[in-house]
Amino acid sequence: ADNSFDAVVCQFGVMFYPDKVQGYREALRVLKPGGRFLFNVWDSHAHNRFPALVHETVAGLLPEDPPMFLKAPFAYHDVADIEAELRAAGFAEVEADVLPRLSSAPSARDVALALVTGSPLINELEQKGIGDTVLGTVESVLVDEFGSGEVAAPMRSIVVAARG
């Protein structure tokens, strides 16, 4: 119902809204006056090396029809655009904080497993007939860049707080 919630929170989901302004309007509609809409999005591939490298690798295996799952979550990161869309939806106050961090894993294989088989990317790869062959290639590329043993790479997200 309208004016039902003190806060609406969305973790790494708004980048998939087909109509972001309409999605933001719905968040505003259910918020009580003065309520807050909090969400986060990934920054671009330039600031998230593990998924960028995995995307580049699998896209290189299928240049005519590259899998797109690891591109979409990192494509909605322009803070000015996000703010403009929130304001178009009716939010009066918008704050955004960029959060740089370090992503680490025990091994390149762990990163490959997480990003290839632990995400919807595997569905795309299986539909394209290469689901069982990609993991080793991705792991090898990650080892070449980060070495064997524990691996670490920059990651960055953006946390947005809006109030109606």
C-alpha positions in Angstrom: 0.0 0.0 0.0 1.0 3.6 -0.4 3.0 5.2 2.5 3.7 1.8 4.1 7.4 1.6 4.8 10.0 3.7 6.6 12.7 2.3 4.3 13.0 0.4 1.1 16.3 -1.5 0.5 17.6 -3.1 -2.6 21.0 -4.9 -2.8 22.5 -5.1 -6.2 19.2 -5.2 -8.0 18.3 -1.8 -9.5 20.7 -2.3 -12.4 18.3 -5.0 -13.6 15.2 -2.8 -13.5 13.8 -2.6 -17.1 12.5 0.9 -16.3 14.5 2.4 -13.5 12.5 5.6 -13.1 9.3 3.6 -12.8 11.0 1.3 -10.3 12.1 4.3 -8.3 8.6 5.7 -8.4 7.3 2.5 -6.9 9.8 2.7 -4.1 8.7 6.3 -3.4 5.0 5.3 -3.5 5.4 2.8 -0.8 7.6 5.0 1.4 6.1 7.0 4.3 6.8 10.7 4.1 10.5 11.2 4.9 11.2 7.5 4.3 14.5 6.4 2.8 15.3 4.3 -0.3 18.7 2.7 0.0 20.4 0.6 -2.7 23.8 -0.3 -4.0 25.1 -1.0 -7.5 28.5 -2.1 -8.8 30.8 0.5 -10.3 32.2 -0.2 -13.8 34.4 -3.0 -14.8 37.3 -0.6 -14.7 37.0 -0.8 -10.9 36.0 -4.4 -10.5 38.9 -6.5 -12.0 37.8 -10.1 -11.2 34.4 -9.9 -13.0 35.9 -7.7 -15.8 38.6 -10.3 -16.6 36.1 -13.1 -16.5 33.8 -11.2 -18.8 36.6 -10.4 -21.2 37.7 -14.1 -21.2 34.3 -15.6 -21.9 33.5 -12.9 -24.4 36.7 -13.7 -26.2 35.7 -17.4 -26.5 32.4 -16.4 -28.2 33.2 -13.1 -30.0 30.2 -13.5 -32.4 27.7 -13.9 -29.5 29.4 -13.1 -26.1 27.7 -14.0 -22.9 26.5 -10.8 -21.3 25.7 -11.7 -17.6 28.9 -10.2 -16.2 28.5 -7.0 -18.2 25.0 -5.9 -17.1 25.6 -5.7 -13.3 28.5 -3.3 -14.0 26.9 -1.1 -16.6 24.7 1.1 -14.3 27.2 3.2 -12.4 27.1 6.8 -13.5 26.2 8.7 -10.3 24.9 11.7 -12.2 22.5 9.5 -14.2 21.4 7.6 -11.1 20.7 10.9 -9.3 18.8 12.3 -12.3 16.6 9.2 -12.6 15.8 9.3 -8.8 14.9 13.0 -9.1 12.7 12.3 -12.1 10.9 9.7 -10.0 10.2 12.3 -7.3 13.0 11.9 -4.8 14.2 15.3 -3.4 17.4 14.2 -1.7 20.0 11.9 -3.1 23.4 11.0 -1.7 25.9 8.5 -3.2 29.0 7.1 -1.7 31.6 5.3 -3.7 33.1 2.4 -1.7 36.4 1.0 -3.0 37.4 -2.3 -1.4 39.7 -5.3 -2.1 38.2 -8.6 -3.1 40.2 -11.6 -2.1 39.9 -15.4 -2.5 42.0 -18.4 -1.5 42.8 -19.0 -5.2 42.1 -18.1 -8.8 40.0 -21.3 -9.0 37.7 -20.0 -6.2 37.2 -16.8 -8.2 36.5 -18.8 -11.4 34.0 -21.1 -9.6 32.2 -18.1 -8.1 31.9 -16.0 -11.2 31.4 -18.8 -13.8 29.4 -21.5 -12.0 28.1 -19.5 -9.1 26.2 -17.0 -11.2 23.7 -17.0 -14.0 26.7 -16.8 -16.4 26.8 -20.6 -16.4 23.3 -20.7 -17.8 24.4 -18.6 -20.8 27.5 -20.7 -21.3 25.6 -24.0 -21.2 23.0 -22.6 -23.7 25.9 -21.8 -26.0 27.4 -25.3 -25.5 30.6 -24.4 -23.7 29.5 -24.6 -20.1 31.9 -27.5 -19.2 35.0 -26.1 -21.0 35.1 -22.5 -19.7 36.1 -23.0 -16.0 39.7 -24.1 -16.8 40.2 -21.3 -19.3 39.0 -18.7 -16.8 41.1 -20.1 -14.0 44.2 -20.1 -16.2 43.7 -16.4 -17.2 43.2 -15.5 -13.5 46.3 -17.4 -12.5 48.3 -15.6 -15.3 47.2 -12.2 -14.0 47.1 -12.8 -10.2 49.3 -15.8 -9.6 48.6 -19.0 -7.8 47.7 -19.1 -4.1 45.6 -16.3 -2.5 44.4 -13.7 -5.0 43.2 -10.1 -4.6 41.9 -7.4 -6.9 40.1 -4.0 -6.5 36.4 -3.9 -6.3 34.1 -1.0 -6.0 30.4 -0.3 -5.4 28.2 2.7 -5.0 25.7 3.1 -2.2 22.8 5.4 -2.8 20.4 6.9 -0.2 17.4 8.8 -1.4 14.6 10.5 0.5 11.3 11.7 -1.0 
